[in-house]
Amino acid sequence: MAVKKTPASKPAKPTPKKATPARSAAPAKPAPAPTRKADDRFVIIMAGGRGERFWPVSREKTPKQLIRLLGERSFLQQAVDRVLPVVPATNVLIITNSAQVAEVRRQLPELPRDNIVAEPVGRDTCAAVTLGAALVGARSAKAVMAVLPADHVIPEEKKFQQVLKDAFSVAARSQVIVTIGIQPTEPATGYGYIHTGPVLGAPEGAKPTKTAFFNAERFVEKPSLEKATEYLASGQYRWNAGMFVWSFATVTSGLQEHQPDMYAACQRWLGAAAKGSNSLTRTLAKEYPEIRKISIDYALLEKARNVVVADGSFAWDDLGAWPALARHVAQDADGNASVADLVHVDAARNIVYDGRTKARTTVTLVGVSDSIVVLTDDAVLVAARAEAQKIKDLVRKLAQSPNHKSLV
């Protein structure tokens, strides 16, 4: 589902990448915006997820975004690499958690230490966005910022960078919330959708962008297959990829109108950040556990009237669970996608991943189909491919067991 193709064609497969064993590694009328410089552009990367559906390779301290499943760089490192042609390293900020902060700093030595901030506890994406806005606002009141997840697969980097640049330009000149909507390539039921309106023209006197922008008519939850098929055929819907661009003034204004408690927290955290990292750490430790847990979509995006959609016409995948690996790894004649020394008889459509670092031996399968087999140095997972989402339940069960808690 991650590769651009025409709806009428058979889904195309992306060019397989070399994989390596995982290691930690209706809008309101826009108001004129203040003049900004290139160094007023910031990127906030949210990197605090646990990646439970990729257990046993993904663990609490080294979750999906910090491991190497595809290529020689972790997903987080790839996310940073993608934005460095657009913004300087000093303007890239990472929001993670206390369990992962040390590994994030180890993987990203090019970023200033204070650019990597840990949430004391997880409080969903609205809190993370609010914290990111406070960090950026403490540096520049004229800032424009992008908020991006850490674990997306975007092979067409130059196309993504063009969309990001254009989104920065639109968010800088108008008080709008820009969300990057991915052109759907199949009737996927695992994503939220955005219903787009007419194409927006450039304001008078402004240079047109290469990227098309639309009014956001409404946000739609994960649909049924029948509805998703309708959305795809209409050409008027985009996948909601959770990528946003806005100015500091726009996002704080939105919070003030729709989430006043978050707005107040943003102002306090901004003041603490302006005093230094120690002050911010103390303030977050005291206040963060009491913050309301809510997503930025519910808190702001679905309420705001100034949302526009940037047309994300680049190949994209959020790699949500083990079966998604098959879209990026070469498959044999029987449809087995493996990163392992695999020998099989009458085995088909399996996902096999050998993440062992101490002693990788041959993996053999006989008469096994539609399964997931993953090996690490201390655990083995065997699961039905259709039940991949239940791996998250397995991780929770392991966490409750004194004998197995160390595996989480």
Summary of the structure (lengths in Angstrom):
residues: 408
radius of gyration: 21.6
end to end distance: 29.2
largest distance: 67.0
contacts: 1342
relative contact order: 0.16
helix: 35%
strand: 23%
